[in-house]
């Protein structure tokens, strides 16, 4: 089954809800990044949530999420957009620990303390940027705090990743539930109770639950109004042409230095680990287009 997410409204528009199966997307990220189990969980949760946040955008809008803690995993970066394309990487992919006291991957230990930032490119002159502290390092709780404090939208965010003993990905998914203005306290209480009774999201995905069925577990089927479905995939934006433009931007002197010292150039994309190589001859051509 291909990854996709579902957008919905619940209780006559009082609630906005998203659910996603991101298993194949996180599998691709794990392979690209060679992440170990705990790092996979941290990166997978971040990418999963970022994909749903991207689905809240319009047209050509996009966003970048940064989870910057002081834990051994280092920063986690994820990009997403309104088309369902998402990508991400972690500074140190080879982080893994014993399970925590709850018998789960110790993502909080890997992430540590720090901040989360969300930068939205809405096609305007300036970007929208939101910053909040990391409150637990479990990622889902941290984004729950982000929505409430940076965007003033009471929300519940859940994301989970099941990892096999060989570090491959077994299941991944998530949900975002948001309370819209005007929702009464009875509805809010009902939503809180339903979320509290929900099994771990990765367990539901592993058992074969679709995004629609996840929403039906959260709410009654008749209360959920599907507003749209969006395919989700790991898609990097890097290309040889982009790197050529970046090299040209370095200027003639820096390119000449690469020719003299390294007799060529090699660049690796942080997101997908694709390696691009440029010969001396190619650098000479790029130097002709560069400014002094």
Secondary structure as UniProt FT lines:
FT   STRAND          4..10
FT   TURN            11..14
FT   STRAND          15..21
FT   HELIX           23..33
FT   HELIX           37..54
FT   TURN            55..56
FT   TURN            59..60
FT   STRAND          62..69
FT   TURN            72..73
FT   STRAND          76..81
FT   TURN            82..83
FT   STRAND          85..90
FT   TURN            101..102
FT   HELIX           107..111
FT   STRAND          114..121
FT   STRAND          128..133
FT   HELIX           140..150
FT   STRAND          155..163
FT   TURN            165..166
FT   STRAND          169..179
FT   TURN            181..182
FT   HELIX           185..196
FT   HELIX           201..206
FT   TURN            207..208
FT   HELIX           211..218
FT   HELIX           221..223
FT   STRAND          224..231
FT   STRAND          233..234
FT   HELIX           240..250
FT   HELIX           252..262
FT   STRAND          264..268
FT   TURN            270..272
FT   STRAND          275..279
FT   HELIX           280..289
//
